[in-house]
C-alpha cells in the first residue's frame, strides 16, 4: 500500500507502507510503520515538517512520476479517454506505453472488469511502468507486452487503440484489424508532418471521421479583487489525431 504525503509547502511524496525505515527522495528517512499506524486523511509530523496523509490519486502520481521519456500529460489523456469512449469494462490496446503515464489513467478508468494491453519494446520502460502501476494498485489490470507493435497486434475486437510512437502509419492496418467496428484509434503526434502522414494512412486504411485536435491549458490566478490569466501556460505538447473504424 502507498500513501501520499502532502506538505504545507505543496510538495508531494508517494511512500510505500510496511517497509520500516525508508529513504524518501528529497525528504529523508521516514518511519513508514508510524505512517501506517496513523492512517490516511490524518495530519502527521515527519522530520519536523507537517504533512497531510492521503490516499494517492492517479493525477497525484503523474506529477511526480520518474520520466524516462516524454509522457502524455493529463490534459491530453483526459480528451483521449473521452473521445475514444473509454469506460469501465473496456479493452484497450496502448502502443508505446513508455513508463505508464497514460496507462495509469486508462487502467483506473477501465477497472478490474476491463483490460489494458500495453505494447512497449524497451524492457527498462516496462519495468518502470509496472512499478508505477503497482503503486496505485493497478498492475493486475494491465498486460505488459515487450514487443514492437510492427511485429503485430495479437488482440482483436478491442474497444480502443491509443498510439504514441513516431511512425504509427506503419501499423495502421494492424490497428484497424484489432478494433471493433465503430471504435476509435487515437494517435499522439508532436509534429505537423507526422499528423499529415498519419491522417493519409488512416484514410487509406478505411478509417472515417478523422479529426485532429490540440489541447492548450492556461491556469487562472485567483485572488480576491485580482483574478487574471497566469503569465505562463502549458502550450503545445502534441497533436491528437483520431479516426473511427467504419
Protein Blocks (a to p, Z undefined) as FASTA:
>chain_A
ZZddddfkopacdddehkljaddehibccdfklmmmnoghiacdeehiacddddddfklm
mmmgccfbdcddfklmmmmmmmnopaehiacddehjlnolmmmmmmmmnommbccddddf
bfklmmmmmmmmmmnopmmmpccddddfklopfbghiabdcdddfblmlmmmmmmmmpcg
hiacddddfbfklmmmmmmmmmmnopahiacdddddddddddehiacddfbdcddfbdcd
ddddZZ
